[in-house]
Amino acid sequence: DIAVAILNDESGSMASDNRITCARAASIILLDFCRKLDIPVAIYGHTTSGEDVELYAYAEYDSMDDKDAFRLMDMSARGSNRDGAALRFVAERLVHRPEDIKLLMLVSDGQPADSGYGGTAAEEDLRGIKHEYQRKGVLFIAAAIGSDKENIERIYGDAFLDITDLTKLPVKLAGIIKRFIRY
């Protein structure tokens, strides 16, 4: 009785060190993992354009076709990022799911940066959103790729997950889900 949502940072900084390619690969692995176990999954990406937060829906819980993995190929590094707004949107979608266990995985480089949104103030906003939705029953995993580990761990603390080695992601995810499944 679990639902999973994945939110990918699609800011310009995700272009360096192949981060966006790793985020895309991680999302495809997670989509396949969840689908094989009949776990409802939604996958989103986000960036900003001017003052607007742009959200991209790559996979929805009630997908009407089998083309979600193909839509994920459109994921790319774009503009800036206002992580808090996107995180709140996806967490709110999870809160309204009927499943008892709600797992939100964020794949980001830990560099929230948009006009008027950055630095320690943005990091504090993200910690506040994490705590708010944890009280509402959403379990957080903040995934880091490569050199992003320190940023992600500093912002999300105990929700940190190192996914540098994508070959180990299915095993790590299975372990996480197993921890929360009630027998």
N, C-alpha and C positions, 0 to 999 in steps of 0.2 A: 504494500500500500504506500507507494512512493511516487512522487512527481519530481522531475528534474528540469531546471531552466539553466541555460548557459548564456552568459553575456560576454561578448568579445569587444575589446577596445579596438577601434579601427582608426585611431588617430595617426597622424603623420609619423610620430615617433616609433610606431610599430613597424615601419619600413626598415629600420636599421637592424642589423644582425639577423635578418630573416624571421623576425618575431611574428609578422602577420602570416607567413607560411606555416610556422609552427602552430599558431592559434587556429588556422584553418584545418590543419591536420588533426589537432586535438579535438576540434569540433566534429570532424568526420568520424574519428574513433569513438567519441562519446555518443554520437547519434547511432552508430552501428551497435554499440554496447547496449544502449537503452532499448533499441528496437528489438534486438534478439531476446531480451528479457521481458518484453512487453511493458516497459516502464514508459509512461507518458513523458515526452521530452519536447521542449521548445528551445530554439537557438536564435539569438539575436546578436546584432552588432550595433555599435553606435559611434557617432562622431558629431561634430558641430559644423554648422555653416552659418557664418555671421553670428547672430544671437540665438539661433535655433538649434535645438538638439535633434539630430536625425537618427532614427532607429530603423534598422533593417531586420525584417523577419525572414529568417532562412528556413526554419522548421517550426511548425506549430503543433500543439498537442493533438489536434484533430486534422492532420494533414489530409488533403483531398487527393493527393497523388504520391507517387514514389520518387519525386524529383528533388527532395530536400537536399540530398548530397550534392546534386548538380548546382543548386542555388548557392550552396556554401562556397563554390568556386568563385563566386562574385565578391567574396570578402576581400577587402583591400585597405591599405593604409590611406587615409583621406585627409581630414582637416585636424582640428583640435579635439579636445574631449572634456566634457562636463560629466564626469563619471557619476556624480551623485544623482542627477536627474534620471539617467538611464538605469542606474541600479535600483532606484525607487520604483520606476515603472515595472521592471521585471519582477522585483520582490512583491509588488502589489498583485501582479498576475498570479504569482504562486500562492499568496495568502488566500485567494478565492478558489483555489483548487480543492476538490473534495478529499484528496488523499491525506492520510495522517502525517506522512513524512514529506516535507517539502525541502528540496535541496537546490540551492542556487550556487552555481559555479561561475566565478568571474575570471576571465583570462585577460590580463592586462600587464603593462610594463610598470605600473605603479607611478606613473607620471601624470597626474591629473593637471591639465593645463588648458585654460581657455581665457578669454578676455574677462578679467575680474574674478577668475577662479583658478587658484593654484597654490602651491606652497603648503605651509602648515595649516592654513585655514581650510583648504580643500581636503587635506588629509583628515582633519578633525571632522569635517562634514561626512566623509565616508565612514569613519569609525562610528559616528552617531547614527547613520542610516543602518549600518550593520547591527548595532545594539538594539535599535528600534524594531527591526524586523526579526531579530532573534527572539525578542519578547513575544512576537506574534507567531512564533513557531517555525520560522525559516532558518534552515541550517546553511551556513556559508562555507564555501571553499574558495579561496583566492589563489588562483594558480599562477605560478611564475615560470617563465622560460629563461634559462640562462642567467645573465647578469642582473635580472630584475628581482632576484630573490630578496635582497636586502630591503628594497623599496616596499615590496608586497608584504613582507613579514613585519616591517615597521608599521604599516598602515593597518593590517588586518590581524596581526598577532596570531592567536591560536587557530585561525581559519586558513593559515598558510599551507600551500601544497606545492612542492617542487615538481614540475613536469618537464624538466629539461630533457630527460630521456623518455621520449614518447612511446618507446616499446614497452615501458613499464606502466604506462597509464592505465590500461585495462585492469591490471592486477591491483594497482593503487585504488582505482575507483571501486572495484569489487570489495576491497577491504573496507573502504569508507561506507559503502552501502550496507555491508554486512554488520557494521557497528550499530547502525540505526534500525535495522530490521528487527521487529519484535517477534519472538517465537511463540 
